[in-house]
Amino acid sequence: MNQRLIRSVGGGGASHRHVFNQNQKITQLGKSGRIDEALQIFSRMPRKNSFTYNSMISALSKNGRITEARHLFDKMPSRNLVSWNTMLAGYLHHHKTGQAYSLFTEMTRRDLFSWTLMITCFTRSGQLQKAKELFDSLPPDYKRDPSCWNAMIAGYARKGRLDEARRFFDGMPLKNLVSWNSMLAGYTQNGETNLGLQFFDEMKERDEVSRNLMLDGFVKAGDLDSAWDLFRNIPEPNVVCWVTMLCGFARMGKIPEARRLFDQMPVRNVVSWNAMISAYVQVCQIDEAKKLFDEMPELDCVSWTTMINGYVRVGKLDKARELLDRMPFEDIKAQTALLSGYVQNNIMEEATKIFSKIGTRDVVCWNTMIAGYAQTGRMDEAFSLFKKMFSKDIVTWNTMIAGYAQAGQMNNALKTFEEMGERNLVSWNSLLNGFMVNGLHFDVLNNFSLMRSKGIKPDQSTFACVLSSCASVAALQLGNQLHHLVLKHGYADNLFASNALITMYAKCGRILEAELVFSAIHHPDVVSWNSLICGYALNGHGKEAIEAFEMMTLKGVSPDQVTFIGILSSCSHSGFVDQGLKFFRCMTEVYGIQPLAEHYACMVDLHGRVGRLDEAFNVVKGMKIKANAGVWGAILGACRTHGNLGLGKLAAQRLLEFEPKKTSNYVLLSNMVAEAGRWDEVHDIRALMKESHSEKQPGCSWIEVRNEVHSFLSDDLTHERAGDVLDTMITLTAQVRNMVLSTKTFT
């Protein structure tokens, strides 16, 4: 047989036998990923035939080096139909639909395989209309063959368009078993297990693929009872069925059942061993996973990677590193697993060492390293890697946007966003969230409008972000419109959106609407209760806040640090000193929550509002953590209210260490000194304020008119109606002055 193959690719003789052997080596090296060795053999071959070129093109494209594959294809002295189809298959493998179609149009001769490849390329990229157009233009001789029909069925099924897939299936002139299995896969992979089972029962012929598709459908739907019934009725289940059932038990956390099935397997391949190890890793039973790993008769790259991932998952990075060093071959997935572990634990020095040792990096490896730099605020290094990446995907761009946003560099985040070729919902959410956390709430609202104009459908994260910005600027009308959108898009029961709505209504002073949103939540979580309690506190409803806290605990929801900030704040604003002291003790003694500076600030404010300045200062002196600006601000406010200049000066001194550029602190101290008649000190404080505020940020105010929020900065005349605003203000000022003068005259 080999002799016939040798003659078919170039005649007989020892030289041709040598070419045949070299071609075989190139193919084998390509399959094992040793692409550089294959290239060395290829470059040293004095004689190359079409088979040689085709083998090398296939090896390059299958190992991610599609550009080199195309370069070699263009250099071929002569091409046959196999060469064109090999290059076309390479583009299909890498989802390069545009390049594939360009190549397809250049082909002077096509066979059924060429047409099937191109149609599959369109269906896999979701371009079903183009696939349909190509299908309709099939030569008549190929129209009866099931191959292209099967590709169309699989394409429509993959997009969940099962009715259209079924119409194709029913219209086929000839069906084969692949056709039936493609349609069955459509049902089971889209969660339509009942329709799948009905179709499965209609099948006149079934094979192992059919049974495993049905079995997998039950497993994905979480219907293990039906899966187990089907499995037991398979006459001789193959290893794929055994592994599918094993993975089903593992996915539902039934590890003993999975292990029992594993032990009963008549034949185990490396996939079954890996599946059982993965099951143990999933529930962090790392010692059991390691026992199996050590017993395995044959280890592949998945075995090593799964085990390394397991050690990373339980935080044993030294063990993971030790295992990686023991690997008999290099594997990028295993290396990236350890790299990810270092990144998750912010050990960037070790991550950098691993990254530098990886020869051929894939996009996941690059993205992991960029994410590590971004989450640790090292955006210059992240950008340096970003620039070096040859092939970026949408995750890369989104990671950079989120990183810049986290670092407060919103100009760079926006620039990156605008340079993206393709954006998805994550891109928009990353940008909106960046604006929101950096206090740029008007940019959030403007870009949300732009997002909707582009036809992007918001999700719960989008609504939570935009509602938070509405709350920050008290844009009630926009918040109401967003509430309607939340309902329209089907997120009425979503906790993220509902909690954001509660906060928005509360901050806009509409506590009744906040209560209505809360009452509509079926299972409120701690964030829901916190939003309501903090809303009551913000609006001065201390009694209602306490009642909500008591109801929360009765419902079995454990309070957290935010809960007690809300309840202590409500006690402070309502003058409930005794209740506030009780809740503060309850926080530490009953729930074991250590007080934050915010809790102490509430306690200081609680005492300060009723004139207990000594008790307030004792709270500060007794703090187990360092006081922050909020604590000293509460002391200063209480001193201003009750005229304690001595303690007020001390509080102001500490406060100015935290906030040296905040004008209100200077003004408050100045007013206190003025009330005491110490005008020389007033002059000194005013001078110090001017010196510290040479770069004072302008004051800002905003108003919502006809669903549009207008912002105004002091001394800024760039607003389009600034002249009208100024004229109106002058008129109102004159009217107020006249009213004051008239009142004085009458008196």
C-alpha positions as a printed Julia matrix, in Angstrom:
747×3 Matrix{Float64}:
   0.0     0.0     0.0
   2.82    2.4     0.89
   4.46    1.69   -2.47
   1.26    2.69   -4.29
   1.07    5.88   -2.23
   4.74    6.65   -2.98
   4.14    6.25   -6.7
   1.02    8.4    -6.53
   2.89   11.36   -5.04
   5.91   11.28   -7.26
   6.87    7.97   -8.78
   9.14    5.21   -7.46
  12.75    5.11   -6.37
  14.7     5.77   -3.18
  14.54    9.57   -3.53
  10.77    9.52   -3.73
  10.62    7.13   -0.8
  12.74    9.66    1.13
  10.31   12.46    0.22
   7.41   10.3     1.36
   9.1     9.6     4.71
   9.88   13.29    5.25
   6.28   14.2     4.44
   5.11   11.7     7.04
   7.45   13.22    9.64
   6.13   16.72    8.92
   2.57   15.49    9.39
   3.38   13.69   12.65
   5.31   16.66   14.08
   2.45   18.97   13.14
  -0.06   16.76   14.99
   2.1    16.8    18.14
   2.56   20.59   18.0
   6.31   20.46   17.28
   5.94   22.89   14.46
   9.46   24.37   14.51
  10.98   20.89   14.01
   8.6    20.31   11.11
   9.71   23.6     9.56
  13.38   22.59    9.88
  12.72   19.33    8.02
  10.7    21.2     5.39
  13.43   23.83    4.82
  16.17   21.16    4.44
  14.28   19.08    1.87
  15.93   19.49   -1.56
  12.84   18.14   -3.33
   9.31   19.05   -2.36
   6.07   17.98   -3.96
   2.49   19.2    -3.52
   1.96   16.75   -0.67
   4.95   18.28    1.17
   3.56   21.8     0.86
   0.05   20.69    1.8
   1.34   18.86    4.9
   3.31   21.92    6.02
   0.39   24.31    5.37
  -1.93   22.05    7.35
   0.55   21.79   10.23
   1.05   25.56   10.4
  -2.65   26.39   10.3
  -3.59   23.78   12.91
  -0.95   25.2    15.27
  -2.18   28.76   15.11
   0.27   30.07   12.52
  -2.23   30.83    9.79
  -0.3    33.82    8.4
   2.77   31.65    7.8
   0.53   29.0     6.24
  -0.85   31.54    3.74
   2.65   32.83    2.98
   3.76   29.27    2.17
   0.61   28.69    0.09
   1.4    31.79   -2.0
   4.98   30.53   -2.57
   3.89   27.12   -3.91
   5.25   26.53   -7.44
   2.05   24.7    -8.36
  -1.21   24.12   -6.52
  -3.75   21.36   -6.83
  -7.3    21.3    -5.52
  -6.1    19.7    -2.28
  -3.82   22.72   -1.7
  -6.72   25.16   -2.07
  -8.96   23.08    0.2
  -6.19   22.74    2.81
  -5.76   26.52    2.98
  -9.53   26.98    3.06
  -9.77   24.48    5.94
  -7.06   26.46    7.79
  -9.13   29.63    7.59
 -12.2    27.69    8.75
 -10.24   26.35   11.73
  -9.35   29.9    12.8
 -12.76   31.46   12.01
 -11.2    33.71    9.35
 -14.39   33.95    7.32
 -13.43   37.0     5.25
 -10.1    35.53    4.17
 -11.75   32.18    3.49
 -14.36   33.7     1.19
 -11.72   35.76   -0.63
  -9.77   32.55   -1.27
 -12.94   30.7    -2.29
 -13.71   33.32   -4.96
 -10.19   32.89   -6.39
 -10.6    29.15   -6.89
 -10.94   28.21  -10.57
 -12.08   24.72   -9.64
 -14.16   23.62   -6.65
 -15.39   20.28   -5.48
 -18.12   19.37   -3.0
 -15.57   19.59   -0.17
 -14.76   23.22   -1.13
 -18.42   24.23   -1.08
 -19.05   22.44    2.23
 -16.02   24.13    3.82
 -17.15   27.6     2.77
 -20.77   27.09    3.83
 -19.55   25.74    7.18
 -17.29   28.78    7.55
 -20.3    31.1     7.19
 -22.55   29.06    9.51
 -19.91   28.85   12.26
 -19.43   32.62   12.2
 -23.2    33.11   12.42
 -23.52   34.56    8.9
 -26.49   32.39    8.04
 -27.86   34.6     5.27
 -24.57   34.4     3.36
 -24.46   30.67    3.98
 -28.0    30.38    2.57
 -27.07   32.42   -0.52
 -24.06   30.16   -1.13
 -26.18   27.07   -0.56
 -28.74   28.27   -3.12
 -25.96   28.7    -5.69
 -24.69   25.11   -5.3
 -24.13   23.28   -8.62
 -27.03   20.88   -9.29
 -24.79   17.82   -8.99
 -23.92   18.74   -5.4
 -27.45   19.71   -4.37
 -28.51   16.16   -3.61
 -25.51   15.38   -1.42
 -26.3    15.64    2.33
 -22.98   17.37    3.27
 -24.01   20.99    2.62
 -27.52   20.36    3.96
 -25.99   19.06    7.18
 -23.81   22.16    7.45
 -26.89   24.39    7.15
 -28.84   22.37    9.74
 -25.92   22.6    12.18
 -25.58   26.35   11.55
 -29.23   27.17   12.23
 -29.28   24.84   15.25
 -26.19   26.49   16.72
 -27.94   29.87   16.63
 -31.05   28.4    18.27
 -33.15   28.78   15.11
 -34.56   25.29   15.39
 -37.66   25.83   13.22
 -35.5    26.78   10.24
 -33.11   23.92   10.94
 -36.05   21.53   10.96
 -37.34   22.93    7.64
 -33.95   22.19    6.09
 -33.98   18.71    7.59
 -37.48   17.96    6.31
 -36.61   19.29    2.84
 -33.52   17.12    2.33
 -33.68   14.88   -0.77
 -31.4    12.37    0.95
 -30.74   12.05    4.67
 -27.9    10.19    6.32
 -27.21    9.48    9.97
 -25.19   12.7    10.26
 -28.34   14.62    9.24
 -30.39   13.01   11.99
 -27.64   13.57   14.56
 -27.21   17.23   13.51
 -30.91   17.88   14.09
 -30.86   15.96   17.37
 -27.84   18.01   18.49
 -29.83   21.16   17.75
 -32.57   20.11   20.16
 -30.35   18.8    22.96
 -27.78   21.61   22.87
 -30.49   24.27   23.01
 -32.14   22.77   26.08
 -35.12   21.33   24.19
 -34.8    17.89   25.76
 -38.48   16.98   25.33
 -38.38   17.71   21.59
 -35.02   15.98   21.45
 -36.38   12.85   23.08
 -39.38   12.83   20.72
 -37.02   13.17   17.73
 -34.71   10.5    19.17
 -37.65    8.07   19.38
 -38.49    8.8    15.7
 -34.99    7.89   14.5
 -35.03    4.7    12.45
 -31.32    4.26   12.94
 -29.15    5.33   15.86
 -25.47    5.09   16.58
 -23.28    5.86   19.56
 -23.25    9.55   18.62
 -27.07    9.66   18.74
 -27.23    8.05   22.16
 -24.49   10.24   23.56
 -26.19   13.4    22.24
 -29.39   12.46   24.03
 -27.47   11.51   27.16
 -25.56   14.8    27.07
 -28.83   16.69   26.6
 -30.27   15.21   29.79
 -27.04   15.93   31.68
 -26.94   19.57   30.57
 -30.58   19.98   31.59
 -29.73   18.61   35.04
 -32.1    15.67   34.54
 -29.81   12.97   35.92
 -32.67   10.5    36.46
 -33.53   10.46   32.73
 -29.83   10.39   31.86
 -29.28    7.39   34.12
 -32.31    5.55   32.7
 -31.03    6.08   29.17
 -27.49    5.09   30.1
 -28.64    1.81   31.69
 -30.62    0.92   28.55
 -27.68    1.38   26.18
 -26.63   -2.2    25.27
 -22.88   -1.61   25.26
 -22.12    2.02   26.1
 -18.85    3.25   24.71
 -16.3     5.21   26.71
 -17.84    8.55   25.59
 -21.19    7.6    27.18
 -19.46    6.52   30.38
 -17.57    9.83   30.56
 -20.7    11.85   29.8
 -22.58   10.18   32.63
 -19.6    10.55   34.95
 -19.39   14.29   34.15
 -23.12   14.6    34.81
 -22.69   13.25   38.35
 -19.66   15.49   38.88
 -21.48   18.6    37.64
 -24.25   18.03   40.19
 -21.7    17.53   42.97
 -22.35   13.79   43.23
 -18.69   12.82   43.45
 -19.18    9.39   45.13
 -21.56    8.36   42.32
 -19.07    9.6    39.73
 -16.26    7.6    41.36
 -18.42    4.49   41.56
 -19.13    4.78   37.83
 -15.45    5.35   37.11
 -14.51    2.18   39.0
 -17.13    0.19   37.03
 -15.85    1.26   33.6
 -14.79   -1.79   31.56
 -12.27    0.28   29.62
 -10.77    3.59   30.68
  -9.03    5.95   28.33
  -7.09    9.06   29.28
 -10.25   11.18   28.88
 -12.07    9.19   31.58
  -9.15    9.54   33.99
  -9.01   13.28   33.3
 -12.77   13.6    33.83
 -12.53   11.95   37.27
  -9.54   14.09   38.28
 -11.45   17.18   37.14
 -14.44   16.11   39.26
 -12.26   15.98   42.37
 -10.65   19.33   41.49
 -14.11   20.86   41.06
 -14.92   20.19   44.73
 -11.35   20.98   45.87
 -10.59   17.37   46.89
  -7.05   17.86   45.7
  -5.52   14.89   47.55
  -7.95   12.46   45.9
  -7.2    14.05   42.53
  -3.47   13.61   43.11
  -3.9     9.93   44.01
  -5.64    9.29   40.69
  -3.07   11.39   38.85
  -0.27    9.25   40.25
  -2.13    6.04   39.27
  -2.74    7.06   35.66
  -1.07    4.68   33.18
  -0.7     7.49   30.65
  -0.64   11.25   31.19
  -1.42   13.85   28.55
  -1.3    17.65   28.63
  -4.89   17.8    29.95
  -3.94   15.61   32.92
  -1.06   17.88   33.89
  -3.07   21.07   33.31
  -6.07   19.83   35.33
  -3.84   18.91   38.25
  -1.96   22.24   38.13
  -5.32   24.04   38.0
  -6.38   22.07   41.06
  -3.4    23.21   43.1
  -3.98   26.79   41.92
  -7.62   26.53   42.96
  -6.75   25.61   46.56
  -3.94   28.18   46.73
  -1.03   25.7    46.7
   1.03   27.57   44.14
   4.31   25.94   45.21
   2.84   22.51   44.45
   1.53   23.78   41.13
   4.98   25.15   40.24
   6.62   21.88   41.27
   4.26   19.94   39.01
   4.86   22.26   36.06
   8.63   21.82   36.47
   8.14   18.02   36.38
   6.24   18.05   33.08
   8.18   16.09   30.43
   7.08   18.55   27.73
   6.06   22.17   27.52
   2.37   22.97   27.22
   0.99   26.49   27.01
  -2.27   25.63   28.8
  -0.41   24.23   31.81
   1.92   27.23   31.86
  -1.02   29.62   31.6
  -2.78   27.8    34.47
   0.11   28.56   36.81
   0.47   32.05   35.36
  -3.21   32.63   36.17
  -2.63   31.44   39.74
   0.13   33.96   40.29
  -1.99   36.71   38.72
  -5.01   35.88   40.93
  -2.79   36.22   44.0
  -1.07   39.41   42.71
   2.35   37.69   42.66
   3.35   39.53   39.51
   7.11   38.9    39.73
   6.6    35.12   39.45
   3.91   35.62   36.82
   6.37   37.66   34.75
   9.0    34.89   35.0
   6.52   32.25   33.78
   5.31   34.51   30.97
   8.84   35.21   29.74
   9.57   31.45   29.48
   6.56   30.72   27.25
   7.75   30.48   23.67
   4.64   30.57   21.51
   1.92   32.45   23.41
  -1.75   32.25   22.57
  -4.31   34.98   23.14
  -5.39   33.51   26.52
  -1.82   33.69   27.79
  -1.43   37.32   26.67
  -4.79   38.3    28.15
  -3.99   36.67   31.48
  -0.75   38.62   31.82
  -2.32   41.91   30.73
  -5.15   41.38   33.23
  -2.57   40.81   35.96
  -0.85   44.12   35.28
  -4.2    45.9    34.96
  -5.66   44.64   38.24
  -2.49   45.68   40.11
  -2.6    49.16   38.58
   0.53   48.71   36.43
  -1.08   50.11   33.31
   2.17   51.14   31.61
   3.32   47.51   31.61
  -0.14   46.35   30.54
  -0.07   48.79   27.64
   3.44   47.67   26.66
   2.2    44.08   26.31
  -0.96   45.27   24.59
   1.11   46.98   21.88
   3.22   43.84   21.35
   0.21   41.54   20.85
  -0.06   40.53   17.23
  -3.61   39.19   17.39
  -5.9    40.84   19.95
  -9.41   39.65   20.7
 -12.28   41.57   22.26
 -11.29   40.33   25.74
  -7.92   42.06   25.33
  -9.52   45.41   24.57
 -12.08   45.07   27.37
  -9.34   44.23   29.86
  -7.46   47.41   28.95
 -10.62   49.55   29.29
 -11.4    48.08   32.72
  -7.78   48.49   33.81
  -7.62   52.15   32.82
 -10.98   52.76   34.53
  -9.78   51.11   37.74
  -6.65   53.31   37.65
  -8.76   56.45   37.17
  -7.37   57.04   33.66
 -10.69   57.55   31.92
  -9.18   59.48   28.99
  -7.11   56.4    28.11
 -10.1    54.12   28.72
 -12.24   56.18   26.34
  -9.45   56.31   23.74
  -9.07   52.52   23.87
 -12.83   52.1    23.57
 -12.96   54.36   20.5
 -10.08   52.49   18.81
 -11.8    49.09   19.13
 -12.85   47.52   15.88
 -15.61   45.47   17.48
 -17.46   46.14   20.74
 -19.76   43.99   22.8
 -21.91   44.61   25.86
 -18.92   44.0    28.17
 -17.05   46.83   26.39
 -19.87   49.29   27.01
 -20.38   48.13   30.6
 -16.66   48.49   31.34
 -16.71   52.06   30.04
 -19.92   53.01   31.86
 -18.71   51.47   35.12
 -15.41   53.33   34.75
 -17.19   56.65   34.44
 -19.44   55.77   37.38
 -16.69   54.77   39.86
 -14.7    57.87   38.91
 -17.66   60.15   39.64
 -18.28   61.13   35.99
 -22.01   60.54   36.19
 -23.02   62.74   33.26
 -20.65   60.75   31.04
 -22.42   57.59   32.21
 -25.81   58.97   31.2
 -24.59   60.34   27.85
 -22.8    57.13   26.87
 -25.78   55.02   27.92
 -27.9    57.01   25.45
 -25.22   56.47   22.79
 -25.12   52.76   23.57
 -28.88   52.42   23.08
 -28.71   54.38   19.81
 -26.23   51.75   18.56
 -28.8    49.02   19.21
 -26.92   47.45   22.13
 -29.31   45.77   24.57
 -28.46   46.59   28.22
 -28.25   43.93   30.89
 -28.59   43.98   34.68
 -25.04   45.3    35.13
 -25.75   48.19   32.76
 -28.92   49.15   34.6
 -27.24   48.92   38.01
 -24.45   51.24   36.84
 -26.68   53.84   35.15
 -29.21   53.85   38.01
 -26.35   54.48   40.43
 -25.35   57.57   38.43
 -28.98   58.73   38.34
 -29.01   58.42   42.13
 -25.78   60.4    42.48
 -27.16   63.39   40.53
 -30.76   62.92   41.73
 -32.03   62.56   38.15
 -35.45   61.24   39.12
 -37.13   61.53   35.7
 -34.33   59.61   34.0
 -34.46   57.08   36.83
 -38.19   56.58   36.24
 -37.55   55.97   32.54
 -34.82   53.48   33.41
 -37.27   51.7    35.73
 -39.62   51.22   32.76
 -36.7    49.92   30.66
 -35.79   47.47   33.41
 -39.33   46.08   33.26
 -39.39   46.11   29.46
 -36.14   44.14   29.19
 -37.32   41.5    31.64
 -35.12   42.37   34.63
 -37.94   43.08   37.08
 -36.89   40.08   39.2
 -33.17   40.74   38.9
 -31.54   41.57   42.24
 -28.82   43.8    40.74
 -31.34   46.02   38.98
 -33.89   46.01   41.84
 -31.29   46.95   44.46
 -30.06   49.79   42.27
 -33.65   51.02   41.84
 -34.17   51.08   45.63
 -31.03   53.19   46.07
 -31.96   55.51   43.2
 -35.46   56.24   44.54
 -34.16   56.66   48.09
 -31.45   59.14   47.06
 -34.03   61.08   45.05
 -36.19   61.35   48.19
 -38.88   58.94   46.93
 -38.83   56.44   49.79
 -42.34   55.15   49.01
 -41.24   54.09   45.51
 -38.15   52.48   47.06
 -40.42   50.49   49.39
 -42.58   49.35   46.46
 -39.53   48.07   44.54
 -38.3    46.27   47.66
 -41.69   44.64   48.31
 -41.71   43.23   44.76
 -38.45   41.3    45.33
 -39.24   37.63   46.0
 -36.04   36.81   47.89
 -34.26   40.01   48.96
 -30.58   39.55   49.79
 -28.44   41.52   52.23
 -27.8    44.2    49.6
 -31.57   44.67   49.14
 -32.09   45.15   52.89
 -29.05   47.44   53.1
 -30.39   49.59   50.26
 -33.72   49.98   52.05
 -32.2    50.65   55.51
 -29.7    53.18   54.12
 -32.56   54.77   52.18
 -34.54   55.22   55.4
 -31.44   56.68   57.09
 -30.86   59.11   54.24
 -34.43   60.37   54.42
 -34.58   60.66   58.22
 -36.85   57.67   58.86
 -35.04   56.22   61.86
 -37.97   54.23   63.22
 -38.6    52.54   59.85
 -34.9    51.73   59.51
 -34.92   49.95   62.88
 -38.08   48.04   61.95
 -36.5    46.97   58.65
 -33.4    45.76   60.51
 -35.51   43.69   62.89
 -37.52   42.2    60.01
 -34.3    41.43   58.16
 -32.95   39.37   61.05
 -36.32   37.61   61.49
 -36.12   36.55   57.82
 -32.76   34.92   58.52
 -30.63   37.4    56.55
 -27.38   38.14   58.4
 -26.42   41.82   58.51
 -22.98   42.93   57.36
 -20.81   46.02   57.86
 -22.91   48.12   55.46
 -26.1    47.22   57.34
 -24.71   48.66   60.56
 -23.46   51.8    58.84
 -27.06   52.35   57.68
 -28.72   51.58   61.02
 -26.21   53.62   63.09
 -26.57   56.52   60.68
 -30.37   56.39   61.0
 -30.09   56.38   64.8
 -27.75   59.36   64.61
 -30.01   61.43   62.34
 -33.09   60.61   64.46
 -31.41   61.2    67.84
 -31.87   57.58   68.98
 -28.77   57.53   71.2
 -29.64   54.48   73.33
 -30.69   52.42   70.32
 -27.51   53.44   68.51
 -25.34   52.28   71.43
 -27.27   49.01   71.54
 -26.75   48.37   67.82
 -23.04   49.2    68.08
 -22.6    46.6    70.85
 -24.79   44.14   68.92
 -22.56   44.49   65.87
 -19.45   43.3    67.72
 -20.89   41.03   70.42
 -23.65   39.23   68.48
 -22.45   39.28   64.88
 -18.68   39.5    65.44
 -18.28   42.38   62.99
 -15.26   44.54   63.69
 -16.08   48.28   63.47
 -14.79   50.28   60.54
 -13.96   53.99   60.68
 -17.42   54.64   59.2
 -19.08   52.97   62.2
 -17.04   55.07   64.63
 -17.95   58.2    62.65
 -21.64   57.35   63.12
 -21.11   56.91   66.87
 -19.25   60.22   67.11
 -22.08   61.92   65.21
 -24.64   60.17   67.44
 -23.11   61.68   70.59
 -22.23   64.98   68.94
 -25.76   65.76   67.74
 -27.09   65.68   71.31
 -24.18   67.67   72.73
 -22.24   64.8    74.32
 -18.87   66.04   73.06
 -16.84   64.34   75.79
 -18.42   60.98   74.95
 -17.85   61.65   71.24
 -14.16   62.38   71.84
 -13.87   59.29   74.07
 -15.15   57.21   71.14
 -12.31   58.59   69.01
  -9.7    57.95   71.7
 -10.99   54.4    72.17
 -10.87   53.47   68.48
  -8.94   50.3    67.65
  -8.17   51.63   64.17
  -6.86   54.96   62.92
  -9.49   57.69   62.67
 -10.2    58.98   59.18
 -11.59   62.24   57.76
 -15.17   61.12   58.41
 -14.52   60.69   62.15
 -12.78   64.03   62.6
 -15.37   65.73   60.37
 -18.13   64.48   62.7
 -16.25   65.87   65.73
 -15.73   69.23   64.0
 -19.4    69.46   63.0
 -20.51   68.74   66.56
 -18.09   71.32   67.94
 -19.45   73.93   65.49
 -23.04   73.18   66.58
 -22.3    73.31   70.3
 -19.58   75.98   70.32
 -16.63   73.93   71.62
 -13.77   75.89   70.06
 -10.93   74.05   71.8
 -11.93   70.57   70.66
 -12.99   72.03   67.32
  -9.47   73.34   66.64
  -7.99   69.92   67.4
 -10.52   68.22   65.11
  -9.86   70.76   62.35
  -6.11   70.24   62.63
  -6.51   66.46   62.24
  -9.06   66.89   59.47
  -6.82   69.18   57.43
  -4.11   66.49   57.51
  -6.5    64.22   55.6
  -8.16   66.86   53.38
  -5.8    69.83   53.03
  -7.6    71.13   49.93
 -11.22   70.85   51.06
 -12.65   74.39   51.37
 -15.55   73.53   53.67
 -13.2    72.49   56.47
 -11.52   75.9    56.45
 -14.87   77.7    56.28
 -16.28   75.74   59.23
 -13.25   76.48   61.4
 -13.28   80.12   60.31
 -16.94   80.5    61.28
 -16.3    78.95   64.69
 -13.42   81.35   65.39
 -15.47   84.31   64.14
 -18.34   83.43   66.48
 -15.83   83.49   69.33
 -14.75   87.01   68.24
 -11.16   86.05   67.39
 -10.87   88.05   64.15
  -7.08   87.82   63.88
  -7.35   84.06   63.75
 -10.13   84.36   61.16
  -7.78   86.35   58.93
  -5.02   83.74   59.32
  -7.4    80.87   58.47
  -8.69   82.7    55.38
  -5.11   83.33   54.22
  -4.21   79.68   54.77
  -7.3    78.65   52.79
  -6.3    80.82   49.82
  -2.75   79.44   49.92
  -3.92   75.83   50.0
  -6.55   76.39   47.3
  -4.59   77.93   44.48
  -5.87   74.97   42.42
  -9.39   74.85   43.88
 -11.85   72.84   41.87
 -14.86   74.92   40.73
 -18.23   74.33   42.37
 -20.72   72.28   40.41
 -24.52   72.07   40.42
 -27.04   70.41   38.16
 -30.72   70.37   37.37
 -32.95   67.95   35.44
 -35.23   69.62   32.87
 -37.36   67.64   30.41
 -35.46   64.39   30.9
 -32.1    66.12   30.35
 -29.6    66.79   33.14
 -27.8    70.16   32.85
 -24.61   70.75   34.85
 -23.09   74.14   35.73
 -19.59   74.98   36.94
 -18.85   78.25   38.72
 -17.17   80.86   36.45
 -17.91   78.66   33.42
 -19.78   80.41   30.58
 -19.48   77.62   28.0
 -23.03   76.33   28.49
 -25.12   77.07   25.4
 -27.65   79.05   27.47
 -25.19   80.62   29.91
 -26.32   84.13   28.93
 -29.96   83.36   29.68
 -29.02   81.8    33.01
 -26.92   84.86   33.96
 -29.67   87.32   32.99
 -32.24   85.37   35.0
 -29.93   85.23   38.01
 -29.35   89.01   37.88
 -33.11   89.62   37.67
 -33.83   87.3    40.61
 -31.05   88.89   42.67
 -32.51   92.36   42.03
 -35.99   91.19   43.02
 -34.71   89.68   46.27
 -32.82   92.9    47.07
 -35.95   94.98   46.5
 -38.0    92.66   48.72
 -35.43   92.97   51.52
 -35.37   96.76   51.22
 -39.17   96.91   51.25
 -39.3    94.78   54.37
 -36.78   96.99   56.16
 -38.72  100.14   55.19
 -42.0    98.65   56.42
 -40.36   97.68   59.71
